[in-house]
Amino acid sequence: MQDNVVLSVIDTKKSKLKRRLIAELYRAESRTISQLAGLLHTSVPSTTNLIDELSSEHWVRGVGTGNAQFGRKPSLFALDPSRYINIVADITVHDIQLRAMNLANEIVEELDVNLGLDLSDNFLTVLREPLEQLAQLLGTRDVQIIGVGVSMPGLVDPKRSVNHTYPNLNGPGVSLSQLFHSIFRAPVYLINDSQAMIVGEHRFGLAQGKNHVMSVNIDWGVGLGVIVDGTIFQGGGGFAGELGHIQMKSEGGELCHCGKVGCLDTLASASALIQRARTGLQTGAVSLLAEENLDNLTIETIIAKASLGDVFSIDLLSDIGSELGRGLATAVHLFNPELIIVNGVLAKAEKAIIRPIEQAIAKYCLPNYRDNLTIEQSNLDGMAKLYGTQAYVLQNLLEQELIP
């Protein structure tokens, strides 16, 4: 009996060390055994045994040798991308990206779905077919699905797997989480899209190594992801970061889809930009955009015309950036970040949107808040949400001791 208890304690400790090793390799990409032993506070022989076991289970593999000042070059180890994958779904109001990603953050299968998030009762019914299609594609591969991550806009409660903004996703009958689980047979984790972005930026982007960062997601709504003391800030119910619903214009403002008037979403989102462009053109604005079909006007078209010097398009982007900067000034005073990362569809406008944000923050923030603050466009080429959702899934799987 006593021997069994001792063995149980040893196995528990070993499993904990394995999870820490996997987490470190996911963060750092590759390490030597000596480096891992130092990080895990264990001996080199013990770490070698862990590596051997994880290699036999297809979690870890050798990836060459590192540098050495003297003597033999040490072997490098990284996560093995061949066996284990996560399903990552980016659900937006205009489409859905379904991705199967391995432990090297590589996409092994992908499926784009022309289905926008809405409040209809048949949304989950329509979604089932592409999910089953992706499952069939993966069925031809020698892989094991270990988790599912879903990022989406709205008031997402990650603990209860509930989206309060879209109640049709929560049942009764089959919920969004239950649908994914029934098809992929793996734990499912929901996260707000802007929070997924800041996780991606903190793990793999401009926010690496920084403790106080905000990532503004300028999409069809305006969201905010926040890192405080090196940790994602989700709030009591998981709802932190709904920047788009702070009231900016109480008198004469437009009605927001949330039911309030004058929200930042009505002034500084991608949908607000499209609406302003259409209204201006319909009232006689002189612009290169007049050549376009108003019903099919896109963000990319407006940005392209602005880059050609179209004054109307430039002014539209400048106005959006100014309103966004005014809203962000409130968040700057609350969180005192060292960096703001611009993400989302409007980030493609680059300096055309960043300059007016900078000017508005300079105007509306106290000087001390601006002294050490920089504003930059994301360098992850639109992948921040996918990377962040993948990292969020792996973090939860490790913390809940579901792998290895």
Secondary structure, DSSP 8 states (H G I E B T S, - for coil): -HHHHHHHHHHHHHHHHHHHHHHHHHHHS-EEHHHHHHHHTS-HHHHHHHHHHHHHTTSEEEEEE---SSSS--EEEEE--SSEEEEEEEE-SS-EEEEEEETTS-EEEEEEE-----S-TTHHHHHHHHHHHHHHHHTTSS-EEEEEEEEESS-EETTTTEESS-GGGG-SSS-HHHHHHHHH-S-EEEEEHHHHHHHHHHHHSTTTT-SSEEEEEESSSEEEEEEETTEE---SSS-TT-GGGSBS--SS--B-TTS-BSBTHHHHSHHHHHHHHHHHHHTT---GGGGS-GGG--HHHHHHHHHTT-HHHHHHHHHHHHHHHHHHHHHHHHH--SEEEEESGGGGGTHHHHHHHHHHHHHHS-HHHHTT-EEEE-SSTT-HHHHHHHHHHHHHHHHTT---
